[in-house]
Amino acid sequence: MAGNSLRSPTEPLKMTELNQLSPYLAQLKQNRHRQLLVVSGEHLWCYQQANDLLPVLLGKQIILSTHNELTNAQWPEHTHQLLGQEFDFAVYDGFSGISPDKLAALSGTITAGGLLILLLPEYKQLCDFKDPSFYIFQSAEQLNQHSHFNQRFASQLSKLAHISFDQALGLNIPKIEVQAREIQTEQQQAAVEMIIKHSLGRANRPLLLTADRGRGKSSALGLAAAQLVNQGKNVVITTSQRRAVESAFNHFAMQTQFSAQAESPLFRYIPPDQLISQAITADILFVDEAASLPVPILIELLKRFNRIIFATTIHGYEGTGRGFTLRFCPYLKQHFPDSRFVHLDEPIRFASNDPLEININQLLGLNADCTELKQLTAPLQFSEVSQATLCENEPLLQQTFALLVLAHYQTSANDFRHLLDAANLRIFVVAHQEEVIATALVAIEGELSNELSSAIVAGKRRPQGHLLAQSVAQIKQQQCFLTEPLARIVRIAVHPYFQSQNIGQQLLSFIETHVATNVAAIGASFGAYPVLVHFWMKQDYQVIKLGFKKDSISAEHACLVIKPITGLQLEINQLKQRFNRDFPLNCLHYLQHIEPKLLIELIEQLPHNQSEPDDLVAISQLCIIPSQLADHFACCWRVMWQQPAALKNCTEATQLLLTRLILQNKSPQQIEKISNFGGLKKLQAAIKHALLEWFTNLEC
């Protein structure tokens, strides 16, 4: 049906339109498919249609909106509040803001035969529409004039097969084929059996279960856990957030006498950081949404548990599954040759080739995959691209975002909009014959007004954006870092196949050259693990802050690095000196628990100082009688910080032992518990050997 004129905002849904929709919905249910219905026009007209339509549609419903014109509307603050729920019909009010995370999460709650009803302005107006969510991606005193995300959203909608109901054009329903579908559970049952087999079989044979959303991955974990617990096994499940494993606990509860809320003592959720920091035992460890955790954390879990089942989503807002498989699978294959890999591609909650899944994946970039290129045969092209270019060049956009997904363990659908809409964002790519193999996002910060800068330094304001500028200004208590222009590397990503080929360093140099005339300094904030810290320090970036607490999800300390470009040399040098001055004492207290490898990497930026002859004599005596360590601890500590290169030049075993013993002041008993030397007598022998090796590297 097509209309010839703009309909009144109060005009109700016509019976003819409902009659057209009913057969389609009946067939949709028979096909076990879901679909997207876009209602577009003036906002009051859209609200009227939604209010008229929902009472006619029978089933469980939810409405996401900030406007009370929609009956029973709600607007959850956090995406996780939608997880684990199911609805036959859902309304998403785009006039309240197009939040990719919320929209993706809501689409995942729709059951077979259901509709996701999306309320939007007319497509032509959508190109220039600055919805409330647009402003989330802007920064204080910085504002983009155009939403490239909404422009692309409108363009993609015009190409995708979905139901559209436009105020001017009327109702348009796509063709639908007759496809009677049965629920396919064979794959899931096979996965459950595989999980049980690996849980009860030989140790050190990890299983990796991958799937797209809606394939029954988490429920398979719950079903398997029920059978294992019935056999008396102690099963622990972990992931970045407890709510992400609700489905596993729900399916476990269906098979046992326990409720999903009251956990069984034999099937418990424990956060990843506790599994690493505490002595927790379990017969089997399930790691759900493993892609939401950094690979170093997963490797540490492999060291602590000899029967592990990993499960992760390949596409979706929960994590970055594609990058996870590229980075983690090679490690499993190398270190655990008996590992098994299982992929679930048959949906459980709906049939395959689901229209709603196809549409949402394309609209929000959830299906972005990077190039499969494995060999470089031509020169690399380094360039800067604009958000407008990405909006108009879909292959370039998909490849760029796919690489960003690979680079970070927690990329969400909102990051897709950030790429297209964030204010003062500069985008750099490295291409090989039009295939993107590396990319970086750079936020231009600072140049704030004196009034706002003063309020930030005083702790009275914490405006949106300008993360690097505000962090450094708070440390130094100086406005210059807020009033001067700074560049922050938001993400830098190199395709896993081409890492360790100097491409990241070349890209960083290219960026520095291109921003040199516009910024005083450039920096970054990231989760500190040794390889990353080494990368930044090798490019002459100064570490000026290391967070005292580990992030509960990444289990890493936040690290802040900065490098002067055209200004602020004196101020940055003062920050470096302050960090170097405080770091040794912090390692005895607030940073006593950091990984020794990270500490050893950080001491490289410390200056070399002359040691006192008396200290060196005392250390030479200690090498003969290490039991006198308590008497000579202070001189060892002084010299180790005065001559950091001496420790850096030791073997890894000596570095780890002396770092814990001297720099972090851990007792021999603590070290024995951590490192398992086989008793204190063997540890004392190792200490003697380590001290002797270190002493031979000292400048006497």
N, C-alpha and C positions, 0 to 999 in steps of 0.2 A: 504494500500500500504506500502511496506517496501523497503528500500534502502539497497544496499550491501556495499556501500563505502561512505566516507565523501564527502558531496557535497561542491562545490566551494562557497566561501562567496558571489560571485556575481551571482550565479545561480538563475534565476528567478523562481517564483512559476509556477508549471506545470499546464496545462489545465486539466489534468486527476485528479489532486488533487482538483482543484476548482469544477470539476464536482462531485466529491465525497462529497464535503462539502455542495453544494447547496441544495440537497434534505433534508439533516439533518437540515439545517437552516430553511427551509420551514416548516418542521414538528415541530421544536422548537417554531416557531412563532405561529403555530396552537395550540400547547399545552400551549401557554402563559408562557413558561419557558425561562430561561436564562442559559447560560453555560460558562464554563471556557475553553479557548483555550491556551495551553502552547506551545510556540515556543521556542525550546531549541537547543543550539549549540554555535558556535563562535558568538561573538556579532555583527560583520559586516554581517554575514549571517542572523541572526535574524532580523536586521534592514532592510535588503533587502526584506525578506519575508513580513514584516509588510508594507513596502512601496508599494509592489506589491499587497497585499491583500486589503488594505483599499479602493483604488479607485473602486474595484469591489463590495464592500459592500455598499449598498445604505442606507443612513440614517445619522443622526447627529453623529459626531465623535469627540473624544478628544484623544490626545496623551500626556502622562506624561513621560518626559525624560529630562535629562540635556544635551543630545547629539544632535547636529544639523544634524547628519546623518539621523535622523527621521524627515520627513517633518512635518512642523507646530507643532513641539514639544513645550511643556511648562512644567514647574515644579513649581507648586504653593508652596509658602513658608509655608502657613498654610492650614491645612485640611479643615477648615470652608469655604475656597474659592470654594470647590466642592459641598458643601451642597446646596440643593434646585435646583440643575441642573439635567437634564435628557439627556442620550445619548443612541443611539442604539448600538454603538460599541465604545469601549475604549481600548487603548493600555497602558499598564503599563510596563515601562522599568526597569526590575530588575537589570540591569547593572548600573543603576543610583542610586541604593540603594533600598533594600526591607524594606520600612517603613510600618509597619503594619497599622498605623493610616491612611496613604494615600491610601493603598490598600483596606482597609475596606471601607473607604469613597467612593472611586471610584466604588467599586462593588455596592454600594447602589444607584448609579446614572443610572445603566443599566436598560433599559426598557424591557418589555416582548418581547421575540424573539431575544434579543441582545446577544452580546458576550463581555466578558472581555478577552482581549488578553494579556497574560503575557509572557514577553521575559526573558529567563533565560539561564544560562550555562547548559550543559548537566547534568543530574541528578547526575551522578557519580562525576562530578567536583563541583557540588553545595555543596556537603558535606564539601569541603575544601575552599569554596568560601568566601572571606572576602570582601563583597560588601561595598560601601561607607557608608551605614547606620550603618554597624557594628561598625564603629569608634565613632558614636554618643553615644554608650553605654559603651565606655571606659573612663578612667580617666587619668589625667596628670601623666606621668611616671608610668602608670599601663596599661597593655595590655594583654588581653586573647590571647592565641595562636590558638584558634579554635572557630568557630561559631557553637554552639550547636543548635541555632535556625535554621540555614540553613541546618544542618544535619537532624533535625527532619522534616523540610519543604520538603526536598527531599524524605524522607521516606514516609511521608503522601501522597505526590503527586503520588508515585508509587502505592498506594492503592486506591486512589479516582477515581471515574468515571468522566473523563473529556476528551476533545479532546486534543491530543498531536501531535505536528509536530516537529520531531527531525531531526537534520541535518544528522545523520547517519541512523536512523531507519525509517524515513519517516512519513507518516500521519497515525494516528490511531484514529478511531471514535468509541465511545461507542454506544451500542444499544440504540434505542429510541422507546418508545411505542407511539401509536397513541392515543392521549387524547385531544379531542376537548373540550375546556374550555370557559365558559362565565365569564365575570367579575362579581364577587360576591360582592355586596354592601349592602346586607341585614344587616350584622353585623354592618357595619359603620352607616347605617341609624338608626338602633336601638340605637346605641351609641349616635348619635346626639339627638334623642328624649329623652334619659335618661339624657343627660347633661342639656337640656332645662327644663325637669321636676324637676331636683334637683335645678336648678338655680331659678326657679319660686316658688318652694314649700316652706315648712317650713324651718326655719333657723337651723343651726347646724346639717346638715345631709350631711357631705362630701361625694363626689363620687370619687372613685379611678379607673381610666381607665388604664389598662396595655395592652401591646402588644409587639410583636417582631417588628423589622424594616419592613417597607413596608406595614403595615396593615392599614394605613389611620388614625392613631390616631390624629396627628396634624391637618390634614385637617378636621377631625370631629369637632375639637375645633373651627376652622375658620367658618365652616358651621353653627355651633350652635351660635357662636357670631353674625353672620349676622342676624339670626332670633331674637335674644335677643335685638340687637340694634334697629331693626325695631319696637320693642315693647317699645322703649325708655329707655332700661336698660343701665347702665354704666358698661362696662366690662373692667377689667384690666387683662392682661396676663403677666406672669413673668417666667423667667428661667435664667440659669446662663449666657447665651449669647443671644443677640437680634437675631442673625442670625439663631439660632436654631428654631425660630418660624416663619421663612419665609413662610413655607407651610401654616400655619394657616392664615397669613395675605393675602397670594395669594388666598386662597379659600374664605376668607371674601370678598376680592375685587371682585371676580367673581359674588357675590350675591348682591353687593351694588354699589353705584356710586363712592366709594373711590378707590384709587389705593393702591397697596401693600406698596408703599414707603410713601405716604402721609396718615398717620394714621388718622382714624376718632377720633373726640374728645370723642366718646363713646366706642371706642375699642383701647386701648393704651398698649404699652409695657412699663413696669417700672421695673428696676432691683430690685432684692430681698433686697439688703441693704437699698435702699431708702424706700421700703415698711415698713421696720422695724424702720428706723430712723426718718421718716417723717410722719406727720398726713395725710395720703392719704385715701380717701374714695372711695368706689366702691360698686355697687350692687352685683357684682359677681367677684370673683378672679379665673382665670385659672392659674394653675401652671404646665407648660409643662416641660418634662424631669425632673420631681421632684427628680429622683434618683441622679441627678447631684448636688443636694443641701444637706447639712448636715441635719440630722433629727431634731436637735434643732432649726434650722431656720424654718423648716416646722411647728413645734409645735408653734413657735412664730407667724407665719402667721395665724394659726388656732385661736389664741387668738384675733387677730386683725380683722379678716373677718369672718362673720357668714355664708357665702355661698361660698364654695370653691370646685372647680373641680381639682383634681390632675390627671395628666397623665404622664406615664413614659414608657420607653423602657425596656423590660426585658433583652434582649441580644443586645449588640451593643457597639460601641465606644462612644456613647453620654453620657453614665452614667452607673451606676451599679445597674440595676433594681432588680436583684434577691436579693441582700443584702438589698435593700430598702424595698422590700415587707416583708422580714423576720423581719426587725427591726421596720418598721413603721406601718404595718398592725395591730400588737398587740396593739399598742398605740391607733389607731383609734377605734378598737373594744372595748377597755376598756373605753375610754373617750367619744366616740360618738357611742353609741350602734345602732343608726339608719343609720350608714354609709352603703354605698353600694359599691360593688366591681364588676367591669365588665372587662372581658378579651377579646381582639380581637385576634383571631388566624387565621382568613381567610385573606390571602393577597389581597391587592387591585391592586397594580402595576404589579403583576405577580401571577401565579397560585401556589397553595400549592405544597410542595415537590419540590421546585425549585432547580435544580442541582447547580447553582452558589452559592446560599445561603448556601446550605449544604457544599460545598467545602470550601468556604471562612471561614465559622464558624469553621470547623475542622482545617484548616490550621493556623488560628490565635487565636484559643482558645476562640472564642466568645460564644461557647455553653457550657463552663465549668460550671458544677453545683456541689455544695458541697453535702456531704452525708446527707441523710434524717434521720440519726441516732438521736434518741431522749432520749436515756437512756444509762448511763455508767454501764456496768455489769462486767468489767474486769479491771485490772491495766492498767495504761497509759504507753506508751513507748515514751520516749524522745530521739531524735536522730538528728544528723546532716546529711544532704544529699547533694551530689554534683550536679552541673549543668549537668554533664554527666549522673548521675543516673536519673535525671528528664527527660532528653532527651530520655532515653531508657525505662523508665517506664511510659507509657502513663496514666494509672489510677492515679498514684501518682502525676504526673504533673497536670492533670485536677483538682484533689481534692485540691492541694496546691494553684493553681491559683484561683480557685473558692473562697477559703477562703480569699485570698488577695483582691478579688473583694468586698467581704462583708465588709472588714475592712475600706474601703476608699470610699468616696462619688464621687471621680473622677478617676476611674481606666480606662485606655484606652488600646487599642490593643497594643500600644507600650510597655506597662508594661509587656506584655507576652514575648516580646523579651528581655526586660531588665532582666527578671527572668532567662532566659537561657544564655544570653550573657554578662551581666554586669561584668566588671573586679572586682576582689577581693570581690566578693559577697559570703557570707556564708549563707546557708539556713538551718533552724532548723524546725523540725516538731514534733507534738505530735499526736500519733496515738492510736486509740482504736480498737484492733482487725483488723488492716490494714486499718482502716478508719481514715483519717486525720481530726482532730477536732481543731487543732491550728497550727499556723505556724508563723515564723518570718524571716525577711530578715535583714542581718547585713552587712553593707559595711565597709571594712577595709580601713582606710584612713591614710593620713600623710606619714611619712618617705620620704618627698620630699627633694630634694637637697637644700643646703644652698643658692645657687644662686636664685632658684625659690622662696624659702621661703622668702628671703629678698625682692624680687620684690613684692610679695603678701602683705606683711606687709606695704610696702611703697605705696601700692595702685596702682602700675604700672601693675600688672598682676592679672587676675581673671581666672585661668585655669579651664578646665572642671573637674567636680567631686570634691571630698574632701570638701563637703559642711559644715560639722561640723568643720573640722580643719580650714578652711578659716574663718568661722564666728567667732569662738572663738579667733583666732589669730588677727582678726581685732579689736575685743573688747579690748583685753589685749595688743595689739601691741607688741607681743612677738612671735618669730619664733619657740619656743619649741613646740607649738601646731601643727606645720606643719612638723617638723623634727621627732617628736616622733610618734609612731603608735597609732592611735585612732580607736575605733569602733563606728559606728553610726547605731542605730536601724532605718532602713528604714521603715519597716512596722511590726506590730505585730497584729495578728488576732486570735481571738477565736470564734468558732462557736457560733452564738447567743443563741442556746439552752443550751450551757454550760458556759455561762458567769456568773460572780459572784460566781464561784466555786473555785477560787484561782488558776486556770490553767494558766492565764496570768502571775501571780507572779512566779509560779513554772517554767514556760518557761523562764522568764527573768533571774532567778537564774541559770538555766541550761546554758544559754548563757554566763553569766558572768563567770561561772566556766570554760567553754570551751575556752574562749578567754583570760582568766586571764594571761596566760604565754606569750601572744603575743602583748598585748596592754597596754598603760599607763592609758587610761581612756576610758569610754564608755558614749555615750550621745544620744540625739534625738532632733529632731525639729518637732513641730506639731502645729495644730490649738488649741489654748488654750480654753477649756471650763472646768468647775469645776471638772467634773468626771475624765477627763484625767489628769489634773494637780494633783489631789489627788492621782491617781494611781502612778504617777512617784515619787512624794514626799514621798509616803509611802515606796517606795523601796530605799530611801535615795539618790535620785537624786536631785541636787541643781538647782533651777531656776536661771539662770544667765542673761537672757535677755527676755524681753517682748516687742514685736513690738508696736509702738505707734499708728499705723494705722490698721484698720480692713481690712482683705482681702475682696474685693468687692463681691466675690462669696460665700465664706464660712461665711462671717461676723464674723470671729474670728481673734484674735491677734496671731501672730506667737510667739511661746514660745520655748526657748532653754534651755535644761537641760543637766547636765553632772555629772558624778560620777567618782572619781579617783579609779583606780584598782591597778596598781603597781607603779604609779608615778604621778607627777604633783599635788600632794596634796596641796602644798603651793600655787601654782598658782591658782588652782580651789577655794581654800578657799578665796583668795584675790578677785576673781571674785564674789563669793557669798557675801562677805562683801560689795563690791562696789554696787551690786544690792540692797542689803538691805538698804544701806545708801541713795541711790538715789530714791528708790521706793516711800517713803512717799511724797516727794515733787513732783514727777512725777504724783501722783494721784490727786494733786491739779491743774495740768495743762494738760500735754500731755496725761495722762491716766484718765482724769476726767470722760470720757464717758464709761469706761469699766463696765461690769456687776458687781454689788455688790457681787454676789455669787462667782465670780472669784477672786475678790479682797480679800474677806474673806478667801478663800482657800489659797491664796498666803501669807497672813500675818502669816500663821502657821510656816513658816521657819524663821521668824524674831526672834531675841533674846529678852529675857525678861530683862528689866532694872528697876532699882529702881526709883520710882516717888518722886518728891519733896513734902513734907508735905503741903506746901502752895497751890500747885495745887489740892491736894486731898480735902483740906478744901473748896476751891472755888467750886469744883464740887459738894460737899455736899450741899452747899448753892444754887447752880443752880438747883438741884433736887427739891428744894422747890419753887423757882421762875424761871421757864424755860425761861421766857421772857427776862432774862438778858443774854441770850446765847452769844450775840455779845461781851459782856464784858469778858466772860470767854471762848470764842472759842479757844484761843491759848492754854490754859492749858488743855482743853478737847482733843485737837489735840495731844499735847505732850504725855499725859497719855495713850491715846488710842494706840499710836504706841509703847510706852514703855511697856505696858502690853497687848499684842495682844490676849493672852488667855482669858482675861476677856470678850472681845467681842465675841470670838469664842464660849464661854460657854452660851451665851444668846440665847433666842428663835430666830427663823428665822426672824420673823417680826421686832424684835429689831435690829438684825444684819443689815437687809436691810435699815431700817430707819436711823440708826446712821452712817452707811457707807456713805450713800448719804449726810447726813447732815454735818458730821464732816470730814471724810476722803476725800470726794470728794468736799466738800464746795459748795453743791447745796443749793439754797435758798428754804425757805418753799414753795414759789410759784411754783418753778420748781418741787419740790417733790410732791406737790398736783396734778400737771398736769400729772406726771408720774404714781402716785399710786392711785389717786382718793380716798382720805380719806373722802370726803363728806364735804369739806369746811375747811378753815384755823383754825377755832375754834377746830374742832375735831382733826386736825393735831397737834395743840399745846398740846392737852391732850395726844395724842399718844407719842409726844416727851417727855413729863414729865414722863410718864410711862416707856419709853425706857431708859431714863437717870437713873432713879431709879434702874431699873433692872441691868443695866451695873455697876452702882456704888457698888451694893451689891457684885459683882464679883471681885472688885478690891482688891489688897493687900494694905491695908492702914498702 
